[in-house]
Structure formats: C-alpha cells, structure tokens
Amino acid sequence: LQTQRTNLPDEMVFIMYHQVNELLFKMILWEIQQVSKNTDLTAAFFTEKLMRISRYFDMLTSSFNIMREGMDRAQYMKFRTTLTPASGFQSAQYRKIEFASTDLINLIDARFRDTIDRNTSYEHALEHLYWQAAGKDFKTGEKSYLLSSFEKRYHSEFIDFTQEYNTINLYAKFKGLSEKVKQDPDLLKAMRHFDYTVNITWVMAHYNAARYYIGGSDNQDAVEATGGSDWTKYMLPKYQKRVFFPGVWSTQELADWGKNV
C-alpha cells in the first residue's frame, strides 16, 4: 500500500495507517533478533525484550481506534475495491514475526497439524500455514489471486527465513534455557503476556475493526476483506488455536484458547 488510487481522502488514512504498522513490525523484528542471536541469554534480558515487544503490540491494538473511528465507512466501501490485491494479511514482516516467535508447527492450520512434524519439508509446511485458509480452497487446492501473488513475491524469502529461525525462534530459545531459568516467574509472565497479547488481544482488535467495516459474525456471511480473503476463518483464535508458546499454558488454558473474548 503505497499510492492513493482514488480522490477519497480517507483512503490516505488507510494507507498511512498500514505504513505505520509496518514501522512497528520492523521494530518488533529488531527486538526478536536480539534475543534470537544472543548466545548468553538471561531471564532478565529475555523478559525485557518480550515486554518491549508486547508494548509495541499494545500500540498496534489501541491504534485500531484510528481505523474504527477515524475513517468514514462509506468512503472505505468505495475505495476498498481499488486496493485489491493489497490486504492486511499481506504483510511479509508480520509473517516473519510469527516465524521468528515460534516453531513452525504452531503456525500450521489446526486441521492439518497432526499430519506435519519436524521431518516435513519447509515447502510442504508453508502450504499448510493457518493463513492459507484465507486464500485457498482446500477441496480443490486452488489459490486466490491474493495468495498467489503474495507467495510469488515472498515464498523463497519465507523458506530462507523459516530455516534460519528453526532453532533460534523465541520459543526454541526459551526451551533451550536451563530448567531454573525457564521457571523464572517474570520470564514466564512475560512469555504468557506476549503470547496472549499477540494471538488474542491484537488479533481480536483487528477482527473487530474489520467486522465494523465489512460485517460478518459466526452466523452470517461477511463481505470479503480488502484483498478478497475469507478473513473470519483465519483471524479468529478459537478456530486456528494460534499459540506461540504452548509449554507455558495448562491443558485447560489451551483448550479454552480464544473462547469468551
């Protein structure tokens, strides 16, 4: 999203809002990298970086008020068609944040998670990521133009990135700590806070903003999202059970993930 394509003033609000998000995503990746590349990781350093990232996501969450209250819905419904295939899901940096946060298996579509393990090729795993549900007909295997164009641009880059972070993502770094450090109460609290902030709080703020403009609920069809994505299937946490750090949650907490939010 770079260039205004209509003369509707609120299109520029939409464009610049997403550009601000990308700056914050870059800041988040910068903090994650400092943890991932650290060979002498302490609980204090890990905790500090996790909380810093969580605060960035707090900013992203609260900023959805700009989208919800600072943009005319009638204008949005007019200019949204000119933005295709651009989409909020089309953020390569956000996908990298996910890849750098957890093991790839935790990003697999919940329907296929049991069929994939660490011996699965990266190519095959990437074909079954949860956000593929927003752009693929799994009965036919046909991909939407949105998903195809996104993958054409970033597929090789994602393969390289997931390989690099396979053993140095945030969850892998946590699991590699000594048992004593892993039980540090501040670190555990920060891990849980980060996980919930990203995968519940921020996602639901995004979902509610999208729902305000393009409708939809569990019981009715929604208007397609900006890029034509079936956003209700991949955004709601209760469907995909996106959890970065499953080891810091109880069995019951994982079972209830995304409910009552």
C-alpha positions, 0 to 999 in steps of 0.5 A: 500500500503505497499510492492513493488510487482514488480522490477519497481522502480517507483512503490516505488514512488507510494507507498511512495507517498500514505504513505505520504498522509496518514501522512497528513490525520492523521494530518488533523484528529488531527486538526478536533478533536480539534475543534470537542471536544472543548466545548468553541469554538471561531471564532478565534480558529475555523478559525485557525484550518480550515486554518491549515487544508486547508494548509495541503490540499494545500500540498496534491494538489501541491504534485500531481506534484510528481505523474504527473511528477515524475513517468514514465507512462509506468512503472505505466501501468505495475505495476498498475495491481499488486496493485489491490485491493489497490486504492486511494479511499481506504483510511479509514482516508480520509473517516473519514475526510469527516465524521468528516467535515460534516453531513452525508447527504452531503456525500450521492450520489446526486441521492439518497439524497432526499430519506435519512434524519436524521431518516435513519439508519447509515447502510442504509446511508453508502450504499448510500455514493457518493463513492459507485458509484465507486464500485457498480452497482446500477441496480443490487446492486452488489459490486466490489471486491474493495468495498467489501473488503474495507467495510469488513475491515472498515464498523463497524469502519465507523458506530462507527465513523459516530455516534460519529461525528453526532453532533460534525462534523465541520459543526454541530459545526459551526451551533451550534455557536451563530448567531454573531459568525457564521457571523464572516467574517474570520470564514466564509472565512475560512469555504468557503476556506476549503470547496472549497479547499477540494471538488474542488481544491484537488479533481480536482488535483487528477482527473487530475493526474489520467486522465494523467495516465489512460485517460478518459474525459466526452466523452470517456471511461477511463481505470479503476483506480488502484483498478478497480473503475469507478473513473470519476463518483465519483471524479468529483464535478459537478456530486456528488455536494460534499459540506461540508458546504452548509449554507455558499454558495448562491443558485447560488454558489451551483448550479454552484458547480464544473462547469468551473474548 
